[in-house]
Amino acid sequence: MNPEKRTQAASPRRIAVVGGGAAGLVAAITAAEAGCAVTLFERNDRVGKKILASGNGRCNITNAHLGVDDYFGGDPLFVRHALEQFGFARFKKFCASIGLLLQTKEDGRSYPLSNTALSVATALQEYALTRGVTLRCDADVTAVGKGEEGFTVSCGEDVFGPFERLLIASGSEAAPQLGADASGYGFAASFGHTVMPTYPALVALELDSPLPKKMTGSKQDAEVTLYIDGKAEQRVRGDVLFTRYGVSGFAVLDVSRAASEALLYHQEVKVGLKLLVGYERQSLGEELARLAKRLPAYTIETLLGGLISVKIARCLLESCRIDPSSVASQLPPKSLKAIASTLCDWRFKVSGTHGFKHAEVSGGGVATEEVDARTMASKKVDGLYFAGEVLDIVGRRGGYNLHFAWAGGYLAGRAMAAD
């Protein structure tokens, strides 16, 4: 009998999964359900550590409005097959099968019904165990290789194997405090794969200005425009939080991927903040003039204090080089116009991101042109697979990154089990 055609019952296919995150767990479960003998290696003391921190502990597990346009990388179309084969409806059914019910918000963001990420990590762990997956936690994989008999996985001096299939789902270097590192890229490179330069994504931005520190803790609903080499590339509305180093908040996270990638390639990056989204420059200038006329004894700081926080008002006036104690009614029209212009587009140069430690995900990674989008299999090494954040794919904020990990893990697990 051809050994490649043997029955799983006679000799289960041995599979190694490196990484116990979203992609690795779904892949392990899928392969185990198909009759494979799966060993999952996780460097933390438990699987799903990063899942536990997702969504501030609530776990924005997926999004009901998934599409190719929600992803970025060398080839965003790489995600299409995964989304078609393991879209929202199929993932929801998978969750129900492991005892996990979901609730979906109007904007498509979905969370476990329990509203806690612990439910997600626990459900995946327990279901994997019931399906016979061997979980090796506290197993820091230091090397992987392939010989005549198959793949080996080394954890220091301990070598495991041989395995007929190997999945690298070890994530990225985002959030190292949760056990993340760049080891997966090194494993991929050791097999001859190209690794695209990585960068933090969904991360706060550091600004080349002393003003944010003076506004630390101030939050404003605003419109954020990202400028790359002077050209407006992205515009997002949401909350902006000023910090000692720059800006954070959902709107900033939404433009951070493109900003971080541009910084990687040494482009000039700026953000423009429109602090009063209901006004345009001219109408705002006219409104300020009317207020100054109606309240002639007010200082300009007091006048602006009715529109924005005092902390922000003081710094904005400093940016405009206007004395905050100036009587508003005595300011020349050009000064009021300057204030209105700054309120509508207050620009700051971005000097960097707040780094991988504070990033939710990472851009860059294993080049997708070297991976089969239908199976997640390496095009360079037979039996080698990749899934999740280790690949050069990054999604928008809102459950998209986790879903690509679930979907990629499912495709890999199914493919590894197939003869």
N, C-alpha and C positions, 0 to 999 in steps of 0.2 A: 504494500500500500504506500502510495506517495505520502511522505510525512507531512507535506503541506496540505494534504486533503484529509488528514486524520480527523476523527470526530472529537469535539470538545470534551465529551464525556470520558473518552479513553485517555486523553492527555490535554488538559486545559492549557491554553496558550498563556504563557507567562508575560505579564506586562508590568513595567515600572513607570510610575508617575512621579515626577519630581515637582513638588509644589502642592500644598494642600489648601489652595485658595479656591475661588469660584470655579475656574476652568478645570483645575485638577480634580476637584471633588465630583463634578458632573461627569467628567471623562471616566473616572474610576468607577462610578456607579453604573454608567452606561455599559462599559466593557464587562463589568462583573455580572450584570444582568444577562449578558450574552454568553456567560459561561466561562469567562476568562479568570485566571488567577492573578489578581491585581495587588501589587504592593505600592503603597503611596508613601513617599518620603517627605516629611515636613520638618523644617528646622526649629519651629516654635514648639512649645510644650503642648499645643493643641492645634487642630486644623481650624481654618476659617478666622484667623486672628484679624485680618484686615476687614473681613466682612463685619466683624463685631463693631468696628469703628465707622462703618459706612453710614452716611446720613445722620451724623451725630448720634449714633447708637440706635437709630430707628431703621436703617437699612433701606435706602431707595433702591429696591431690588431690580426694577426694570421700568420700562415706559411703554404705555399702550400705543404710542405713536412712533414706532420705529421706522427709520428709513435710511437709505444710503447717505443722504445729505447730512445726516447727523454725525458722520464720521470723517476723519482726516488721516492723512498718512501719505506714503509714496503712491499708493493706489487705493483710494477709498472704496472703489468698486469691489475690492477683495471681500468685503463684508456681505455682499448681496446674497450669495448662496446660503450663508449661515443664517441670515435673517429669514430667508424663505423656508428653510428646513426646520428652523427652531425659532419661530417668531413668538409674539406675545401670547397668542392663544395656546400654542403647544407648551410653552414654558409654564403658563398658568396651570395647565393640566398636569405637567410634571410635578409642580409644587404640591398640588392636591394629592398626588400619588404618594408623596412622602410626608403627608400630614400637615402641609403648610398652606394656609388660606391667605389670599391677598385682598387688599383694598386699593382701589384706584381712584385718584383724585381727578378733578375736571381737566387739569392740564396734562393728564396721562401718567404722571408719576405714580408708581405703585409701591406699596409697602406691605410687610406682613400684617395680617389682621391684629396680631398681638402688639404691633407698633414697637417691637423691640428686635434688634439685630440678633440677639442671642437665640431667638426662636429659629432663625434661618440657619445659623452655624450649627446649632444642636440637631436640627432636623436632618441636615445633610450628613453630619457625622454619624448619627445613629442609623440612618438608612444605609449608609455605606457599610457599616459594621454588619447589619443584618444581611447584606448581600455578599458577605464574605471578604470584603476588602481588608487587607492587612494595613493598618495605619502605623507607620513608624514615625512617631513624633520625637522631638529633640534629636533629629537626625540631620545634621548639617552636611549636606552633600558637597564634597570638595572636588570631585571629578567624576566624569562619565566617559565611557569608552565603548568601543565595539571590536570584538575579536571574531574568530571563526565560529565560536559557539553562540555568539549573540552579544547583547549589551551588558555592561557592568556599571554598577553605581557604587562609588566609594564615599564612605563617611569616615574621614580620617584614615585609620589603619584597617577599618572594616570594609570589606568588599562584598557586595551582594550581586547575585546573578548566577548564571546568565539569564537574560530576558530576551524574548523574541521581539518585543516592541518597547520603545521608550518614548515617553511624552515629556517634553520640557514645558512646564507650566508654572515656572518659578517667579512670575511677575516681573516687576521692575524695581528700580531703586527708590521709588516714591514711598515716603513714610518708613524710613529705616528703623524708627523706634518700634515699629510693629513687626520687625523681623525681615523687612524687605531689603534686597540687595541686588547687585548687578550680575550675580553669578550665572544666571541663565544666558546672558549675552556671551560670557566666556565659554560656556558649554557649546553654544551654537557655533561660535568662531572655531572651536576645536574640531568641529566636524566640517569646516570649510564654508560656513555660512557668512554672508555679509551682514554686518550690524550697522544700521544707520545711526548717526549721532543722536543721543538722547537729550531730552530737556524736560524740566518740570512743567506740568500742565494742571489746570484748575488750581491755581495758586495765587496768593497775594502778590502785588507788585511793589517794588521799592522805587522811590522817586528821588530824583536829584534836586532836592529842595529842602530847606529847613522848616518850611511851613507845616507840613503834615504833622510833625511832632507836636506843634503848638495846638493842633486840633484833635489830638489823640482822644478817641472815644466818641467823637461826634459822628453821627450817622445821618445820611440824607438820601431821600429818594431822588435819583438823578438819572440822567441819560449820559452814558459813557461812550465816547467815540475814540476808536483806536486809530492812530495815525502812524503809518510806516513809511519812512522816507518822505514825509510831508503829505502823503495821500491818505485820505480817510478810507479805511479798509473794513471797519465793522462798527456798528452802532447798536447799543443794548441799553434797555432801561431796567433799573432795579435799584436795590439799596447799595450805597457806598459807605464804607466805614473807614474813617481816617485813623491811622496808626502811627506809632513813633517812627516807623521806617517808610511809610507810604500809604497805600490804600488797599483795602480788602472789601469784602461784601460780595453778594451774588453777581452783581453787574460786572465787577472787576474780574471775578473768576471766569465769567463767560467770555471775556476778551483775552484772558491770560494765555491761552494756548497759542494763539497767533502772535501775541507779543513775545512770548518766550522763544518761539521758533525764530522770529525775526532777530531777536537778540543773539541767538546762537550763530547766526550768519552775519553779525556785526552791522545790522541795519539800524537806522535811527528810529527809535520808538517813542511816541508821546501819547498821552491820554488827554482828552478834552472832556471836562465835566460841565454838563449843563445842569445847574443846581435847581432851577425853577422850570420844570418841564412844560408847564402850561403857557409859557411866554416865548416870544421871539425877541430879538434885539430891539427892534423899533418899538414894539408895544410895551416892552419892559422899561425902556428909557422914558417913554411917555408916562407910564405909571409912576415911576420914581419922581419925575418932575411934578406930577399932580400931588403926590404925597408930601413932597418938600414944600410945596405952596400951601397945602392944607395944614401942615404942622411946622410952621416956620421956626419954632424955637428948638426943635429936635436936632440933635447932632446926627451926623450921617450914620454913626454906629448904632444909635438908638433906632433910627429909621429902618435900617437893614435888619435890626433885631426882631422886627415884626414879620420878616420874610424867611430868614434863616437863623441858625443858632448864633449866639454872640461870638463864640469861639471862631466859627467859620467867617463871620462878618469881619472880625478884626483882621484875620489873615488875608481875606480878600482885599480889604482896603490897603493893607501893607503891600500886597502884590500890585495894586494900582497906584501906589505911592501917594495915598491920600490920608491926611491926618484924620483919625477916627473922631476927634473932638470937633471937627469942622462943622459949623452950622449948615444943615442940609440946604436951607433956602438960599444960602449965599454961595453955594458951589456953582461954578460955571457949567453951562450945558455940556461942555466936552468932558467934564469929570463925571457927570451923571451917565453920559453915553459910555464912558470907559467902564464904569461899574456894571452897567447893563450888559456890555459886551463880555466882560469877564464872567458874569453870572451865567451867561449862555454858552461860553466856551473857555473855561479856565484850564489852560494847558500846562501840563507838567512833563518833563522829560523822564522817561523810565530808565533807571540805571541798572535794573536787574529784577529778578524774581526773588521771592522769599525762600527759594531753595527746595530741594527734594524733601527735606524733612517736613515741610509744611504743605507739600503738594499732595493732591488726592490721587493723581495718576501721572504717568510719564508718557511723553511722545517719543517717537523714534523706536528703534529696536530691530529685530530680525527682519530683513527685507522680505516683503510679501511676494515678490516676484520669484523667490526661490522656494515658495511653499504652495502646495495645491489647495486652492480655496474651497474645493469640494470635500476634502478629507483632512485638511491640516497636515498632510504628510510632506516631509522634506522631499524636494526634487533632487537632492544631492546624495542622500543616504537612505537606503531602503530600511524601513522599519522605524525611522525617526519621525517624530511629530512635534508640533508646536501649537500652543493655544493660549489665549489670554493676552495679558499686557506685555508679555515678552515680545510680541509682534509689533511691527511698525504700523499700528492703528491706535488712534485715540478718539474717543467720542465726546460729545457735548455733556455738560452737566445735566443730571436729571435721570440717571439710571441707565444711560446708554452704554457706558463702559462695562458695568457689571453684566449687562445683557450680552454683549459681545463675548465676554468670558464664558457665560453659560452656554451660548450657542456654539462657540468654537470647541468647548470641552465636549459637548454632545457629538459634534461631527468627528472629532478625534477618537472619542471612545467607541463610536460605532464603526469607524474605519479600522481601528486597531483590532477589533474583534472579528472582523470579516476575513474570510479565507481569500 
